[in-house]
Amino acid sequence: MITAIEILLKGIILGLTVSMPLGPVGIILINRTIKRGMLSGFFSGGQIHK
C-alpha cells in the first residue's frame, strides 16, 4: 500500500527534476549563482530572458 507521504515525496522529487534548467544558459546561471551568490544568479536570469 502506498502512503500519502510516499506520494508526496515522489511528487516533490519529480517536480524538482522537471523544473531544473537545461542547456548552456541554465549551466551559466547555476555557475554564477554558486560563484557570486543567489542574488547575482537571479538577476543574471532576468537579463537572459528579456
N, CA and C atoms as an extended XYZ file, in Angstrom:
150
Properties=species:S:1:pos:R:3:atomname:S:1:resname:S:1:resid:I:1 pbc="F F F"
N         0.847       -1.184        0.000 N   MET     1
C         0.000        0.000        0.000 CA  MET     1
C         0.893        1.248        0.000 C   MET     1
N         0.565        2.197       -0.833 N   ILE     2
C         1.337        3.431       -0.942 CA  ILE     2
C         0.756        4.462        0.033 C   ILE     2
N         1.646        5.039        0.831 N   THR     3
C         1.191        6.030        1.807 CA  THR     3
C         1.195        7.426        1.190 C   THR     3
N         0.520        8.337        1.854 N   ALA     4
C         0.436        9.716        1.374 CA  ALA     4
C         1.807       10.381        1.389 C   ALA     4
N         2.625       10.071        2.368 N   ILE     5
C         3.960       10.664        2.450 CA  ILE     5
C         4.825       10.199        1.275 C   ILE     5
N         4.695        8.945        0.915 N   GLU     6
C         5.457        8.411       -0.215 CA  GLU     6
C         5.059        9.103       -1.517 C   GLU     6
N         3.782        9.321       -1.719 N   ILE     7
C         3.302       10.023       -2.910 CA  ILE     7
C         3.798       11.471       -2.907 C   ILE     7
N         3.758       12.117       -1.756 N   LEU     8
C         4.225       13.493       -1.645 CA  LEU     8
C         5.717       13.604       -1.979 C   LEU     8
N         6.524       12.719       -1.433 N   LEU     9
C         7.965       12.746       -1.700 CA  LEU     9
C         8.270       12.480       -3.170 C   LEU     9
N         7.570       11.543       -3.774 N   LYS    10
C         7.763       11.273       -5.202 CA  LYS    10
C         7.369       12.483       -6.041 C   LYS    10
N         6.311       13.165       -5.652 N   GLY    11
C         5.880       14.360       -6.367 CA  GLY    11
C         6.888       15.495       -6.256 C   GLY    11
N         7.461       15.663       -5.075 N   ILE    12
C         8.475       16.707       -4.880 CA  ILE    12
C         9.705       16.406       -5.727 C   ILE    12
N        10.159       15.172       -5.705 N   ILE    13
C        11.336       14.788       -6.490 CA  ILE    13
C        11.069       14.975       -7.982 C   ILE    13
N         9.919       14.559       -8.450 N   LEU    14
C         9.572       14.719       -9.860 CA  LEU    14
C         9.488       16.191      -10.241 C   LEU    14
N         8.877       17.002       -9.400 N   GLY    15
C         8.758       18.426       -9.683 CA  GLY    15
C        10.105       19.125       -9.755 C   GLY    15
N        11.006       18.795       -8.843 N   LEU    16
C        12.340       19.395       -8.878 CA  LEU    16
C        13.115       18.953      -10.116 C   LEU    16
N        12.951       17.701      -10.498 N   THR    17
C        13.645       17.197      -11.680 CA  THR    17
C        13.154       17.887      -12.947 C   THR    17
N        11.868       18.066      -13.079 N   VAL    18
C        11.302       18.680      -14.278 CA  VAL    18
C        11.629       20.169      -14.349 C   VAL    18
N        11.718       20.838      -13.214 N   SER    19
C        11.921       22.279      -13.217 CA  SER    19
C        13.385       22.700      -13.309 C   SER    19
N        14.312       21.753      -13.339 N   MET    20
C        15.731       22.100      -13.436 CA  MET    20
C        16.030       22.711      -14.805 C   MET    20
N        16.801       23.803      -14.815 N   PRO    21
C        17.135       24.414      -16.107 CA  PRO    21
C        18.116       23.534      -16.886 C   PRO    21
N        17.865       23.374      -18.164 N   LEU    22
C        18.735       22.566      -19.000 CA  LEU    22
C        19.399       23.453      -20.049 C   LEU    22
N        20.479       22.996      -20.582 N   GLY    23
C        21.156       23.698      -21.661 CA  GLY    23
C        22.238       24.624      -21.162 C   GLY    23
N        22.883       25.301      -22.093 N   PRO    24
C        24.026       26.149      -21.746 CA  PRO    24
C        23.652       27.359      -20.884 C   PRO    24
N        22.489       27.920      -21.123 N   VAL    25
C        22.072       29.086      -20.330 CA  VAL    25
C        21.845       28.680      -18.882 C   VAL    25
N        21.208       27.544      -18.668 N   GLY    26
C        20.984       27.056      -17.313 CA  GLY    26
C        22.287       26.780      -16.584 C   GLY    26
N        23.263       26.239      -17.301 N   ILE    27
C        24.558       25.964      -16.690 CA  ILE    27
C        25.259       27.266      -16.303 C   ILE    27
N        25.169       28.272      -17.152 N   ILE    28
C        25.765       29.576      -16.831 CA  ILE    28
C        25.108       30.173      -15.590 C   ILE    28
N        23.791       30.084      -15.516 N   LEU    29
C        23.080       30.634      -14.358 CA  LEU    29
C        23.443       29.899      -13.077 C   LEU    29
N        23.540       28.589      -13.139 N   ILE    30
C        23.923       27.809      -11.959 CA  ILE    30
C        25.337       28.178      -11.529 C   ILE    30
N        26.241       28.304      -12.509 N   ASN    31
C        27.629       28.653      -12.216 CA  ASN    31
C        27.722       30.033      -11.550 C   ASN    31
N        27.014       31.021      -12.085 N   ARG    32
C        27.036       32.366      -11.500 CA  ARG    32
C        26.433       32.382      -10.106 C   ARG    32
N        25.375       31.609       -9.915 N   THR    33
C        24.740       31.559       -8.599 CA  THR    33
C        25.686       30.968       -7.564 C   THR    33
N        26.394       29.916       -7.935 N   ILE    34
C        27.321       29.280       -6.996 CA  ILE    34
C        28.505       30.197       -6.691 C   ILE    34
N        29.059       30.840       -7.729 N   LYS    35
C        30.262       31.655       -7.542 CA  LYS    35
C        29.973       33.016       -6.907 C   LYS    35
N        28.879       33.670       -7.318 N   ARG    36
C        28.628       35.056       -6.900 CA  ARG    36
C        27.468       35.224       -5.933 C   ARG    36
N        26.658       34.192       -5.756 N   GLY    37
C        25.549       34.283       -4.820 CA  GLY    37
C        24.192       34.239       -5.496 C   GLY    37
N        23.175       34.051       -4.668 N   MET    38
C        21.820       33.866       -5.167 CA  MET    38
C        21.278       35.103       -5.882 C   MET    38
N        21.560       36.265       -5.346 N   LEU    39
C        21.054       37.499       -5.947 CA  LEU    39
C        21.637       37.714       -7.337 C   LEU    39
N        22.925       37.450       -7.488 N   SER    40
C        23.573       37.575       -8.795 CA  SER    40
C        22.977       36.595       -9.804 C   SER    40
N        22.754       35.366       -9.390 N   GLY    41
C        22.146       34.379      -10.269 CA  GLY    41
C        20.730       34.763      -10.666 C   GLY    41
N        19.995       35.319       -9.725 N   PHE    42
C        18.618       35.751      -10.007 CA  PHE    42
C        18.589       36.850      -11.060 C   PHE    42
N        19.447       37.861      -10.893 N   PHE    43
C        19.458       38.969      -11.844 CA  PHE    43
C        20.065       38.563      -13.181 C   PHE    43
N        20.978       37.631      -13.184 N   SER    44
C        21.515       37.115      -14.458 CA  SER    44
C        20.418       36.423      -15.247 C   SER    44
N        19.588       35.668      -14.576 N   GLY    45
C        18.464       35.002      -15.245 CA  GLY    45
C        17.481       35.993      -15.812 C   GLY    45
N        17.243       37.091      -15.151 N   GLY    46
C        16.345       38.128      -15.644 CA  GLY    46
C        16.883       38.795      -16.879 C   GLY    46
N        18.183       38.947      -16.964 N   GLN    47
C        18.815       39.583      -18.111 CA  GLN    47
C        18.717       38.700      -19.346 C   GLN    47
N        18.856       37.408      -19.177 N   ILE    48
C        18.890       36.489      -20.317 CA  ILE    48
C        17.500       36.316      -20.930 C   ILE    48
N        16.462       36.376      -20.128 N   HIS    49
C        15.106       36.083      -20.609 CA  HIS    49
C        14.377       37.299      -21.148 C   HIS    49
N        15.061       38.405      -21.360 N   LYS    50
C        14.381       39.602      -21.883 CA  LYS    50
C        14.008       39.439      -23.323 C   LYS    50
